[in-house]
């Protein structure tokens, strides 16, 4: 059972496209607030279902989007739908995502939290390399502040730990900027629980952003650590893929039974699985954005979720 149909007045229809079923819903009553709230860092109260701004750039997360105005419309629509947590990075484009966010949303609405990341360099489409030198990270922060038109970044995240630089040196520079009032809170990305513990010896950590979804739970230990210590866990790549989500696969069949899409079921599972998960599905399409926000209202019983998790394990 879901409350989704109740929220949209029970109006729902399906379209057949290439053998897959896409649920299209009236979205006038949808709002990310239905996903619940989380106190990021103990003082930033955000709706748990956010928006990831990686896909508003060009192919390979490189260069300008094909439709810049369309990308800005997605950002504006996200705000209309109650999203108050947007995640980006200086490497998305590079620089493009941060700039588009400012162009579309500045001056920012009250309560909007923009999280960004630094520490990955780009040399071409789909090419990423970590750089954790203190002087480079200082520059990352200063340039992100300029592009986003902010005086302080609410959540700055080290995009990757550079294996060539001790994390204490990387985060030492960030600690200085935090003392200067240029960063409010600090998070990490793609880290183990041991790496979180090590980082916390230099400065407080309030969030972790790792690849995670119902079909890829390699970072379960990191999630459990975050839940224990009340850190936000931001799963990137939150929608399941592969055999689990293919047409006719376990997740697809479960989605059909509950009259939702695979994307909605994947996101709803993340919200159900732990109270500290903060999914940030990204898209360059308003239609897909509205579909994703619909996940906030999907409700299944504990027995139904258990069955879906069992099917996910079998599909590996």
Phi and psi restraints in degrees (value plus and minus 20) as a CYANA .aco file:
   2 UNK   PHI    -151.9  -111.9
   2 UNK   PSI     138.2   178.2
   3 UNK   PHI    -115.4   -75.4
   3 UNK   PSI     -19.1    20.9
   4 UNK   PHI     -80.1   -40.1
   4 UNK   PSI     -66.6   -26.6
   5 UNK   PHI     -83.0   -43.0
   5 UNK   PSI     -53.4   -13.4
   6 UNK   PHI     -85.2   -45.2
   6 UNK   PSI     -60.3   -20.3
   7 UNK   PHI     -88.2   -48.2
   7 UNK   PSI     -51.8   -11.8
   8 UNK   PHI    -123.1   -83.1
   8 UNK   PSI      -0.6    39.4
   9 UNK   PHI      52.4    92.4
   9 UNK   PSI      -0.7    39.3
  10 UNK   PHI      53.5    93.5
  10 UNK   PSI      -6.9    33.1
  11 UNK   PHI    -114.7   -74.7
  11 UNK   PSI      97.4   137.4
  12 UNK   PHI    -174.2  -134.2
  12 UNK   PSI     119.2   159.2
  13 UNK   PHI    -160.1  -120.1
  13 UNK   PSI     139.6   179.6
  14 UNK   PHI    -138.8   -98.8
  14 UNK   PSI     128.4   168.4
  15 UNK   PHI    -139.7   -99.7
  15 UNK   PSI     113.8   153.8
  16 UNK   PHI    -108.0   -68.0
  16 UNK   PSI     103.8   143.8
  17 UNK   PHI    -158.4  -118.4
  17 UNK   PSI      90.1   130.1
  18 UNK   PHI      37.5    77.5
  18 UNK   PSI      11.6    51.6
  19 UNK   PHI      68.7   108.7
  19 UNK   PSI     -27.5    12.5
  20 UNK   PHI    -125.0   -85.0
  20 UNK   PSI     135.4   175.4
  21 UNK   PHI    -127.9   -87.9
  21 UNK   PSI     102.4   142.4
  22 UNK   PHI    -130.2   -90.2
  22 UNK   PSI     101.3   141.3
  23 UNK   PHI    -103.9   -63.9
  23 UNK   PSI     107.5   147.5
  24 UNK   PHI    -133.1   -93.1
  24 UNK   PSI     104.9   144.9
  25 UNK   PHI    -141.1  -101.1
  25 UNK   PSI     130.1   170.1
  26 UNK   PHI     -85.7   -45.7
  26 UNK   PSI     107.3   147.3
  27 UNK   PHI    -130.2   -90.2
  27 UNK   PSI     -10.4    29.6
  28 UNK   PHI     -83.1   -43.1
  28 UNK   PSI     -42.7    -2.7
  29 UNK   PHI    -125.8   -85.8
  29 UNK   PSI     -16.3    23.7
  30 UNK   PHI     -98.1   -58.1
  30 UNK   PSI     126.6   166.6
  31 UNK   PHI    -179.9  -139.9
  31 UNK   PSI     116.5   156.5
  32 UNK   PHI     -82.4   -42.4
  32 UNK   PSI     -38.9     1.1
  33 UNK   PHI     -81.8   -41.8
  33 UNK   PSI     -42.9    -2.9
  34 UNK   PHI     -83.6   -43.6
  34 UNK   PSI     -42.0    -2.0
  35 UNK   PHI     -92.7   -52.7
  35 UNK   PSI     -29.8    10.2
  36 UNK   PHI      75.6   115.6
  36 UNK   PSI     158.0   198.0
  37 UNK   PHI    -143.5  -103.5
  37 UNK   PSI     139.4   179.4
  38 UNK   PHI    -160.3  -120.3
  38 UNK   PSI     118.2   158.2
  39 UNK   PHI    -111.7   -71.7
  39 UNK   PSI      71.6   111.6
  40 UNK   PHI     -90.4   -50.4
  40 UNK   PSI     100.8   140.8
  41 UNK   PHI      50.4    90.4
  41 UNK   PSI     -12.2    27.8
  42 UNK   PHI      66.7   106.7
  42 UNK   PSI     -30.9     9.1
  43 UNK   PHI    -155.2  -115.2
  43 UNK   PSI     -27.1    12.9
  44 UNK   PHI    -126.7   -86.7
  44 UNK   PSI      84.3   124.3
  45 UNK   PHI    -109.9   -69.9
  45 UNK   PSI      89.9   129.9
  46 UNK   PHI    -140.7  -100.7
  46 UNK   PSI     133.7   173.7
  47 UNK   PHI     -92.9   -52.9
  47 UNK   PSI     117.5   157.5
  48 UNK   PHI     -85.8   -45.8
  48 UNK   PSI     -50.6   -10.6
  49 UNK   PHI    -110.7   -70.7
  49 UNK   PSI      90.9   130.9
  50 UNK   PHI    -128.9   -88.9
  50 UNK   PSI    -178.8  -138.8
  51 UNK   PHI    -155.5  -115.5
  51 UNK   PSI     110.0   150.0
  52 UNK   PHI    -117.2   -77.2
  52 UNK   PSI     103.9   143.9
  53 UNK   PHI    -117.8   -77.8
  53 UNK   PSI       9.0    49.0
  54 UNK   PHI     -95.8   -55.8
  54 UNK   PSI     -57.7   -17.7
  55 UNK   PHI    -101.8   -61.8
  55 UNK   PSI     -17.6    22.4
  56 UNK   PHI    -108.7   -68.7
  56 UNK   PSI     -10.3    29.7
  57 UNK   PHI    -121.0   -81.0
  57 UNK   PSI    -187.1  -147.1
  58 UNK   PHI     -99.8   -59.8
  58 UNK   PSI    -199.6  -159.6
  59 UNK   PHI     -78.8   -38.8
  59 UNK   PSI     122.0   162.0
  60 UNK   PHI      49.5    89.5
  60 UNK   PSI      -2.2    37.8
  61 UNK   PHI      35.6    75.6
  61 UNK   PSI      24.3    64.3
  62 UNK   PHI    -156.3  -116.3
  62 UNK   PSI     105.2   145.2
  63 UNK   PHI      59.7    99.7
  63 UNK   PSI    -188.9  -148.9
  64 UNK   PHI     -96.2   -56.2
  64 UNK   PSI     131.3   171.3
  65 UNK   PHI     -90.8   -50.8
  65 UNK   PSI     138.2   178.2
  66 UNK   PHI     -84.2   -44.2
  66 UNK   PSI     -50.2   -10.2
  67 UNK   PHI    -150.7  -110.7
  67 UNK   PSI      63.8   103.8
  68 UNK   PHI     -77.8   -37.8
  68 UNK   PSI     -61.0   -21.0
  69 UNK   PHI     -86.8   -46.8
  69 UNK   PSI     -55.3   -15.3
  70 UNK   PHI     -84.3   -44.3
  70 UNK   PSI     -58.1   -18.1
  71 UNK   PHI     -83.7   -43.7
  71 UNK   PSI     -61.4   -21.4
  72 UNK   PHI     -86.8   -46.8
  72 UNK   PSI     -55.0   -15.0
  73 UNK   PHI     -85.9   -45.9
  73 UNK   PSI     -56.4   -16.4
  74 UNK   PHI     -80.9   -40.9
  74 UNK   PSI     -65.0   -25.0
  75 UNK   PHI     -82.4   -42.4
  75 UNK   PSI     -64.2   -24.2
  76 UNK   PHI     -85.5   -45.5
  76 UNK   PSI     -60.5   -20.5
  77 UNK   PHI     -85.3   -45.3
  77 UNK   PSI     -55.7   -15.7
  78 UNK   PHI     -79.0   -39.0
  78 UNK   PSI     -62.9   -22.9
  79 UNK   PHI     -84.4   -44.4
  79 UNK   PSI     -62.0   -22.0
  80 UNK   PHI     -80.1   -40.1
  80 UNK   PSI     -51.4   -11.4
  81 UNK   PHI    -109.2   -69.2
  81 UNK   PSI      -7.0    33.0
  82 UNK   PHI      69.9   109.9
  82 UNK   PSI     -15.7    24.3
  83 UNK   PHI     -88.9   -48.9
  83 UNK   PSI     107.1   147.1
  84 UNK   PHI    -148.9  -108.9
  84 UNK   PSI       0.8    40.8
  85 UNK   PHI    -158.6  -118.6
  85 UNK   PSI      90.9   130.9
  86 UNK   PHI    -137.9   -97.9
  86 UNK   PSI     109.5   149.5
  87 UNK   PHI    -129.4   -89.4
  87 UNK   PSI     113.3   153.3
  88 UNK   PHI    -162.3  -122.3
  88 UNK   PSI    -186.7  -146.7
  89 UNK   PHI    -183.6  -143.6
  89 UNK   PSI     131.6   171.6
  90 UNK   PHI     -87.1   -47.1
  90 UNK   PSI     -41.2    -1.2
  91 UNK   PHI    -104.8   -64.8
  91 UNK   PSI     -26.0    14.0
  92 UNK   PHI     -99.8   -59.8
  92 UNK   PSI      78.2   118.2
  93 UNK   PHI     111.2   151.2
  93 UNK   PSI     -75.1   -35.1
  94 UNK   PHI     -88.4   -48.4
  94 UNK   PSI     140.9   180.9
  95 UNK   PHI      55.2    95.2
  95 UNK   PSI     -42.5    -2.5
  96 UNK   PHI     -82.8   -42.8
  96 UNK   PSI     -67.4   -27.4
  97 UNK   PHI     -80.5   -40.5
  97 UNK   PSI     -67.2   -27.2
  98 UNK   PHI     -80.5   -40.5
  98 UNK   PSI     -63.9   -23.9
  99 UNK   PHI     -84.2   -44.2
  99 UNK   PSI     -61.9   -21.9
 100 UNK   PHI     -85.1   -45.1
 100 UNK   PSI     -56.8   -16.8
 101 UNK   PHI     -79.5   -39.5
 101 UNK   PSI     -65.6   -25.6
 102 UNK   PHI     -86.8   -46.8
 102 UNK   PSI     -61.8   -21.8
 103 UNK   PHI     -83.3   -43.3
 103 UNK   PSI     -55.8   -15.8
 104 UNK   PHI    -103.8   -63.8
 104 UNK   PSI     -54.2   -14.2
 105 UNK   PHI    -138.6   -98.6
 105 UNK   PSI     -35.3     4.7
 106 UNK   PHI     -97.5   -57.5
 106 UNK   PSI     116.5   156.5
 107 UNK   PHI     -89.5   -49.5
 107 UNK   PSI     117.3   157.3
 108 UNK   PHI     -93.5   -53.5
 108 UNK   PSI     124.8   164.8
 109 UNK   PHI     -86.8   -46.8
 109 UNK   PSI     130.6   170.6
 110 UNK   PHI     -78.5   -38.5
 110 UNK   PSI     112.9   152.9
 111 UNK   PHI      72.4   112.4
 111 UNK   PSI     -26.3    13.7
 112 UNK   PHI     -95.2   -55.2
 112 UNK   PSI     107.3   147.3
 113 UNK   PHI    -127.4   -87.4
 113 UNK   PSI     100.3   140.3
 114 UNK   PHI    -127.4   -87.4
 114 UNK   PSI      99.9   139.9
 115 UNK   PHI    -124.1   -84.1
 115 UNK   PSI     116.4   156.4
 116 UNK   PHI    -152.8  -112.8
 116 UNK   PSI     153.2   193.2
 117 UNK   PHI    -156.2  -116.2
 117 UNK   PSI     136.4   176.4
 118 UNK   PHI    -166.8  -126.8
 118 UNK   PSI     138.5   178.5
 119 UNK   PHI      98.9   138.9
 119 UNK   PSI     -16.7    23.3
 120 UNK   PHI    -141.3  -101.3
 120 UNK   PSI     111.5   151.5
 121 UNK   PHI    -121.2   -81.2
 121 UNK   PSI     140.5   180.5
 122 UNK   PHI    -145.2  -105.2
 122 UNK   PSI     119.5   159.5
 123 UNK   PHI    -147.0  -107.0
 123 UNK   PSI     -14.4    25.6
 124 UNK   PHI     143.0   183.0
 124 UNK   PSI     155.6   195.6
 125 UNK   PHI     -75.6   -35.6
 125 UNK   PSI     111.4   151.4
 126 UNK   PHI      40.5    80.5
 126 UNK   PSI       2.4    42.4
 127 UNK   PHI    -137.1   -97.1
 127 UNK   PSI     107.0   147.0
 128 UNK   PHI    -157.6  -117.6
 128 UNK   PSI     120.1   160.1
 129 UNK   PHI    -163.5  -123.5
 129 UNK   PSI     110.4   150.4
 130 UNK   PHI     -95.6   -55.6
 130 UNK   PSI     119.3   159.3
 131 UNK   PHI    -156.9  -116.9
 131 UNK   PSI      93.4   133.4
 132 UNK   PHI    -133.4   -93.4
 132 UNK   PSI      -1.3    38.7
 133 UNK   PHI     -84.4   -44.4
 133 UNK   PSI     117.1   157.1
 134 UNK   PHI     -73.2   -33.2
 134 UNK   PSI     -64.4   -24.4
 135 UNK   PHI     -85.6   -45.6
 135 UNK   PSI     -52.8   -12.8
 136 UNK   PHI     -90.7   -50.7
 136 UNK   PSI     -62.4   -22.4
 137 UNK   PHI     -86.2   -46.2
 137 UNK   PSI     -54.9   -14.9
 138 UNK   PHI     -80.1   -40.1
 138 UNK   PSI     -63.7   -23.7
 139 UNK   PHI     -83.9   -43.9
 139 UNK   PSI     -59.8   -19.8
 140 UNK   PHI     -75.6   -35.6
 140 UNK   PSI     -67.8   -27.8
 141 UNK   PHI     -85.1   -45.1
 141 UNK   PSI     -67.1   -27.1
 142 UNK   PHI     -81.1   -41.1
 142 UNK   PSI     -61.4   -21.4
 143 UNK   PHI     -92.4   -52.4
 143 UNK   PSI     -55.4   -15.4
 144 UNK   PHI     -84.2   -44.2
 144 UNK   PSI     -61.6   -21.6
 145 UNK   PHI     -78.1   -38.1
 145 UNK   PSI     -62.5   -22.5
 146 UNK   PHI     -87.4   -47.4
 146 UNK   PSI     -67.9   -27.9
 147 UNK   PHI     -86.2   -46.2
 147 UNK   PSI     -59.2   -19.2
 148 UNK   PHI    -102.8   -62.8
 148 UNK   PSI     -26.4    13.6
 149 UNK   PHI      39.7    79.7
 149 UNK   PSI      25.2    65.2
 150 UNK   PHI    -136.5   -96.5
 150 UNK   PSI     132.3   172.3
 151 UNK   PHI    -113.2   -73.2
 151 UNK   PSI     -42.2    -2.2
 152 UNK   PHI    -168.2  -128.2
 152 UNK   PSI     116.5   156.5
 153 UNK   PHI    -109.7   -69.7
 153 UNK   PSI     102.0   142.0
 154 UNK   PHI     -84.0   -44.0
 154 UNK   PSI     -61.4   -21.4
 155 UNK   PHI    -159.9  -119.9
 155 UNK   PSI      92.1   132.1
 156 UNK   PHI    -127.3   -87.3
 156 UNK   PSI     112.2   152.2
 157 UNK   PHI    -141.1  -101.1
 157 UNK   PSI     115.6   155.6
 158 UNK   PHI     -93.6   -53.6
 158 UNK   PSI      92.2   132.2
 159 UNK   PHI     -83.1   -43.1
 159 UNK   PSI     -58.5   -18.5
 160 UNK   PHI    -171.6  -131.6
 160 UNK   PSI     127.2   167.2
 161 UNK   PHI     -96.9   -56.9
 161 UNK   PSI     106.4   146.4
 162 UNK   PHI    -100.5   -60.5
 162 UNK   PSI      97.3   137.3
 163 UNK   PHI     -84.2   -44.2
 163 UNK   PSI     -34.4     5.6
 164 UNK   PHI    -111.5   -71.5
 164 UNK   PSI     -27.9    12.1
 165 UNK   PHI    -148.4  -108.4
 165 UNK   PSI     106.8   146.8
 166 UNK   PHI     -75.5   -35.5
 166 UNK   PSI     113.8   153.8
 167 UNK   PHI     -81.5   -41.5
 167 UNK   PSI     -46.0    -6.0
 168 UNK   PHI     -83.4   -43.4
 168 UNK   PSI     -55.4   -15.4
 169 UNK   PHI     -91.8   -51.8
 169 UNK   PSI     -63.4   -23.4
 170 UNK   PHI     -80.1   -40.1
 170 UNK   PSI     -71.0   -31.0
 171 UNK   PHI     -96.7   -56.7
 171 UNK   PSI     -39.4     0.6
 172 UNK   PHI     -81.7   -41.7
 172 UNK   PSI     -60.1   -20.1
 173 UNK   PHI     -86.5   -46.5
 173 UNK   PSI     -58.2   -18.2
 174 UNK   PHI     -88.4   -48.4
 174 UNK   PSI     -56.0   -16.0
 175 UNK   PHI     -81.6   -41.6
 175 UNK   PSI     -60.2   -20.2
 176 UNK   PHI     -81.9   -41.9
 176 UNK   PSI     -63.7   -23.7
 177 UNK   PHI     -87.6   -47.6
 177 UNK   PSI     -52.8   -12.8
 178 UNK   PHI     -86.0   -46.0
 178 UNK   PSI     -61.2   -21.2
 179 UNK   PHI     -84.2   -44.2
 179 UNK   PSI     -49.9    -9.9
 180 UNK   PHI     -99.3   -59.3
 180 UNK   PSI     -24.0    16.0
 181 UNK   PHI      65.0   105.0
 181 UNK   PSI      -6.8    33.2
 182 UNK   PHI    -110.9   -70.9
 182 UNK   PSI     -34.6     5.4
 183 UNK   PHI    -153.8  -113.8
 183 UNK   PSI     113.3   153.3
 184 UNK   PHI    -107.5   -67.5
 184 UNK   PSI     -77.2   -37.2
 185 UNK   PHI    -150.1  -110.1
 185 UNK   PSI     140.0   180.0
 186 UNK   PHI    -146.0  -106.0
 186 UNK   PSI     119.5   159.5
 187 UNK   PHI    -151.1  -111.1
 187 UNK   PSI     154.5   194.5
 188 UNK   PHI    -146.1  -106.1
 188 UNK   PSI     145.9   185.9
 189 UNK   PHI    -158.2  -118.2
 189 UNK   PSI     119.1   159.1
 190 UNK   PHI      34.4    74.4
 190 UNK   PSI      43.6    83.6
 191 UNK   PHI    -153.2  -113.2
 191 UNK   PSI     136.5   176.5
 192 UNK   PHI    -111.3   -71.3
 192 UNK   PSI     149.9   189.9
 193 UNK   PHI     -83.2   -43.2
 193 UNK   PSI     -54.5   -14.5
 194 UNK   PHI     -86.0   -46.0
 194 UNK   PSI     -57.6   -17.6
 195 UNK   PHI     -90.4   -50.4
 195 UNK   PSI     -52.8   -12.8
 196 UNK   PHI     -84.1   -44.1
 196 UNK   PSI     -66.1   -26.1
 197 UNK   PHI     -79.0   -39.0
 197 UNK   PSI     -63.4   -23.4
 198 UNK   PHI     -83.7   -43.7
 198 UNK   PSI     -64.3   -24.3
 199 UNK   PHI     -82.9   -42.9
 199 UNK   PSI     -56.1   -16.1
 200 UNK   PHI     -86.4   -46.4
 200 UNK   PSI     -35.3     4.7
 201 UNK   PHI     -94.6   -54.6
 201 UNK   PSI     -37.4     2.6
 202 UNK   PHI    -116.8   -76.8
 202 UNK   PSI     -61.3   -21.3
 203 UNK   PHI    -182.1  -142.1
 203 UNK   PSI     140.3   180.3
 204 UNK   PHI     -84.5   -44.5
 204 UNK   PSI     120.3   160.3
 205 UNK   PHI    -135.1   -95.1
 205 UNK   PSI     110.6   150.6
 206 UNK   PHI    -132.2   -92.2
 206 UNK   PSI     -30.3     9.7
 207 UNK   PHI    -175.2  -135.2
 207 UNK   PSI     139.6   179.6
 208 UNK   PHI    -155.3  -115.3
 208 UNK   PSI     112.7   152.7
 209 UNK   PHI    -137.8   -97.8
 209 UNK   PSI      85.8   125.8
 210 UNK   PHI    -145.6  -105.6
 210 UNK   PSI     135.3   175.3
 211 UNK   PHI     -87.3   -47.3
 211 UNK   PSI     108.9   148.9
 212 UNK   PHI    -188.5  -148.5
 212 UNK   PSI     115.3   155.3
 213 UNK   PHI    -180.4  -140.4
 213 UNK   PSI    -199.5  -159.5
 214 UNK   PHI     -83.2   -43.2
 214 UNK   PSI     -43.6    -3.6
 215 UNK   PHI    -118.7   -78.7
 215 UNK   PSI     -26.0    14.0
 216 UNK   PHI    -158.8  -118.8
 216 UNK   PSI      72.7   112.7
 217 UNK   PHI    -134.5   -94.5
 217 UNK   PSI      15.0    55.0
 218 UNK   PHI     -83.5   -43.5
 218 UNK   PSI     -43.7    -3.7
 219 UNK   PHI    -120.8   -80.8
 219 UNK   PSI       8.4    48.4
 220 UNK   PHI     -78.6   -38.6
 220 UNK   PSI     -58.6   -18.6
 221 UNK   PHI     -84.0   -44.0
 221 UNK   PSI     -59.4   -19.4
 222 UNK   PHI     -85.3   -45.3
 222 UNK   PSI     -59.8   -19.8
 223 UNK   PHI     -82.5   -42.5
 223 UNK   PSI     -64.1   -24.1
 224 UNK   PHI     -82.0   -42.0
 224 UNK   PSI     -57.8   -17.8
 225 UNK   PHI     -82.7   -42.7
 225 UNK   PSI     -65.2   -25.2
 226 UNK   PHI     -82.0   -42.0
 226 UNK   PSI     -62.1   -22.1
 227 UNK   PHI     -82.9   -42.9
 227 UNK   PSI     -61.4   -21.4
 228 UNK   PHI     -84.2   -44.2
 228 UNK   PSI     -57.8   -17.8
 229 UNK   PHI    -123.6   -83.6
 229 UNK   PSI     -11.0    29.0
 230 UNK   PHI      40.0    80.0
 230 UNK   PSI      19.3    59.3
 231 UNK   PHI    -114.2   -74.2
 231 UNK   PSI     126.1   166.1
 232 UNK   PHI     -90.9   -50.9
 232 UNK   PSI     116.2   156.2
 233 UNK   PHI    -133.7   -93.7
 233 UNK   PSI      92.4   132.4
 234 UNK   PHI    -123.3   -83.3
 234 UNK   PSI      80.7   120.7
 235 UNK   PHI    -101.2   -61.2
 235 UNK   PSI      97.2   137.2
 236 UNK   PHI    -113.6   -73.6
 236 UNK   PSI     137.4   177.4
 237 UNK   PHI      37.0    77.0
 237 UNK   PSI      35.0    75.0
 238 UNK   PHI     -97.3   -57.3
 238 UNK   PSI     -34.4     5.6
 239 UNK   PHI    -117.5   -77.5
 239 UNK   PSI     107.3   147.3
 240 UNK   PHI     -81.6   -41.6
 240 UNK   PSI     130.2   170.2
 241 UNK   PHI    -157.3  -117.3
 241 UNK   PSI    -195.7  -155.7
 242 UNK   PHI      55.9    95.9
 242 UNK   PSI    -174.5  -134.5
 243 UNK   PHI     -80.0   -40.0
 243 UNK   PSI     -52.3   -12.3
 244 UNK   PHI     -83.9   -43.9
 244 UNK   PSI     -57.9   -17.9
 245 UNK   PHI    -124.2   -84.2
 245 UNK   PSI     -22.3    17.7
 246 UNK   PHI     -83.7   -43.7
 246 UNK   PSI     137.1   177.1
 247 UNK   PHI     -73.4   -33.4
 247 UNK   PSI     107.1   147.1
 248 UNK   PHI      67.4   107.4
 248 UNK   PSI     -26.6    13.4
 249 UNK   PHI     -97.8   -57.8
 249 UNK   PSI     154.7   194.7
 250 UNK   PHI     -77.1   -37.1
 250 UNK   PSI     -64.4   -24.4
 251 UNK   PHI     -92.1   -52.1
 251 UNK   PSI     -57.1   -17.1
 252 UNK   PHI     -82.9   -42.9
 252 UNK   PSI     -63.3   -23.3
 253 UNK   PHI     -85.7   -45.7
 253 UNK   PSI     -60.3   -20.3
 254 UNK   PHI     -85.9   -45.9
 254 UNK   PSI     -58.9   -18.9
 255 UNK   PHI     -82.8   -42.8
 255 UNK   PSI     -61.8   -21.8
 256 UNK   PHI     -82.7   -42.7
 256 UNK   PSI     -59.9   -19.9
 257 UNK   PHI     -82.4   -42.4
 257 UNK   PSI     -51.0   -11.0
 258 UNK   PHI    -124.1   -84.1
 258 UNK   PSI     -11.4    28.6
 259 UNK   PHI      40.0    80.0
 259 UNK   PSI      20.3    60.3
 260 UNK   PHI    -152.7  -112.7
 260 UNK   PSI     157.3   197.3
 261 UNK   PHI    -114.2   -74.2
 261 UNK   PSI     146.1   186.1
 262 UNK   PHI     -79.8   -39.8
 262 UNK   PSI     -61.5   -21.5
 263 UNK   PHI     -80.9   -40.9
 263 UNK   PSI     -65.1   -25.1
 264 UNK   PHI     -83.4   -43.4
 264 UNK   PSI     -61.8   -21.8
 265 UNK   PHI     -86.6   -46.6
 265 UNK   PSI     -59.5   -19.5
 266 UNK   PHI     -81.8   -41.8
 266 UNK   PSI     -65.2   -25.2
 267 UNK   PHI     -89.5   -49.5
 267 UNK   PSI     -60.1   -20.1
 268 UNK   PHI     -83.2   -43.2
 268 UNK   PSI     -56.9   -16.9
 269 UNK   PHI     -82.6   -42.6
 269 UNK   PSI     -62.2   -22.2
 270 UNK   PHI     -80.7   -40.7
 270 UNK   PSI     -63.1   -23.1
 271 UNK   PHI     -84.8   -44.8
 271 UNK   PSI     -54.6   -14.6
 272 UNK   PHI     -95.4   -55.4
 272 UNK   PSI     -57.5   -17.5
 273 UNK   PHI     -84.1   -44.1
 273 UNK   PSI     -57.4   -17.4
 274 UNK   PHI    -173.3  -133.3
 274 UNK   PSI     121.9   161.9
 275 UNK   PHI     -92.0   -52.0
 275 UNK   PSI     -28.1    11.9
 276 UNK   PHI    -121.8   -81.8
 276 UNK   PSI     -22.0    18.0
 277 UNK   PHI     -94.1   -54.1
 277 UNK   PSI     117.5   157.5
 278 UNK   PHI    -149.5  -109.5
 278 UNK   PSI      59.6    99.6
 279 UNK   PHI     -83.3   -43.3
 279 UNK   PSI     121.9   161.9
 280 UNK   PHI    -149.6  -109.6
 280 UNK   PSI      43.8    83.8
 281 UNK   PHI     -80.9   -40.9
 281 UNK   PSI     118.7   158.7
 282 UNK   PHI    -135.7   -95.7
 282 UNK   PSI     135.6   175.6
 283 UNK   PHI    -186.7  -146.7
 283 UNK   PSI     140.6   180.6
 284 UNK   PHI    -128.8   -88.8
 284 UNK   PSI      -8.3    31.7
 285 UNK   PHI    -139.8   -99.8
 285 UNK   PSI     110.7   150.7
 286 UNK   PHI     -83.5   -43.5
 286 UNK   PSI     -59.1   -19.1
 287 UNK   PHI     -79.9   -39.9
 287 UNK   PSI     -66.9   -26.9
 288 UNK   PHI     -88.6   -48.6
 288 UNK   PSI     -54.6   -14.6
 289 UNK   PHI     -78.6   -38.6
 289 UNK   PSI     -68.3   -28.3
 290 UNK   PHI     -83.9   -43.9
 290 UNK   PSI     -57.7   -17.7
 291 UNK   PHI     -80.8   -40.8
 291 UNK   PSI     -65.4   -25.4
 292 UNK   PHI     -82.7   -42.7
 292 UNK   PSI     -62.1   -22.1
 293 UNK   PHI     -83.4   -43.4
 293 UNK   PSI     -50.1   -10.1
 294 UNK   PHI     -79.5   -39.5
 294 UNK   PSI     -43.0    -3.0
 295 UNK   PHI     -83.6   -43.6
 295 UNK   PSI     -43.8    -3.8
 296 UNK   PHI     -80.8   -40.8
 296 UNK   PSI     -46.1    -6.1
 297 UNK   PHI    -123.1   -83.1
 297 UNK   PSI     -15.5    24.5
 298 UNK   PHI     -97.7   -57.7
 298 UNK   PSI     105.8   145.8
 299 UNK   PHI    -149.6  -109.6
 299 UNK   PSI     107.5   147.5
 300 UNK   PHI    -142.6  -102.6
 300 UNK   PSI     140.4   180.4
 301 UNK   PHI     -94.8   -54.8
 301 UNK   PSI     142.7   182.7
 302 UNK   PHI     -79.2   -39.2
 302 UNK   PSI     -56.4   -16.4
 303 UNK   PHI     -85.4   -45.4
 303 UNK   PSI     -61.6   -21.6
 304 UNK   PHI     -86.3   -46.3
 304 UNK   PSI     -61.7   -21.7
 305 UNK   PHI     -84.2   -44.2
 305 UNK   PSI     -59.6   -19.6
 306 UNK   PHI     -81.6   -41.6
 306 UNK   PSI     -60.6   -20.6
 307 UNK   PHI     -85.0   -45.0
 307 UNK   PSI     -61.3   -21.3
 308 UNK   PHI     -86.0   -46.0
 308 UNK   PSI     -60.2   -20.2
 309 UNK   PHI     -83.3   -43.3
 309 UNK   PSI     -59.3   -19.3
 310 UNK   PHI     -83.5   -43.5
 310 UNK   PSI     -61.2   -21.2
 311 UNK   PHI     -85.6   -45.6
 311 UNK   PSI     -55.1   -15.1
 312 UNK   PHI     -85.5   -45.5
 312 UNK   PSI     -60.7   -20.7
 313 UNK   PHI     -84.3   -44.3
 313 UNK   PSI     -61.5   -21.5
 314 UNK   PHI     -85.7   -45.7
 314 UNK   PSI     -49.4    -9.4
 315 UNK   PHI     -97.2   -57.2
 315 UNK   PSI     -32.5     7.5
